[in-house]
Amino acid sequence: MADVADRVALGYLLDFYGPLLTAHRRELVRLYCEEDLSLSEIAEQMSITRQGVSDAIRKARAQLEGYEEKLGLVARYVAINRQARACMAALDALGAGDGGAMTAARQALENILQIER
């Protein structure tokens, strides 16, 4: 689980489905992903064993992945974001062209991309 890509993926799942976890599990995963604490640091902070932290994070990950399998919100978000960026790049490649339509299209895409921030 120490891989950065795994933590980022778990962070996305937490962002979308975190409220569906218990408060305790949500906090453990938050400390692991967002605060980048080690299992030992989390265990010390939460007054539980390192193994307890590991088990809780593993179970939370499985629960979050189950939600993603059923709902697909993270995959949908990533796909929409990727396509919006591709559209923005295509508009940039076209240049000025029809100023009004291009400006409106660019603004709409910028609005979509702002949702993630």
Helices and strands as residue ranges (DSSP letters): H 4-17, G 18-20, H 23-33, H 39-46, H 50-71, H 73-94, H 99-114
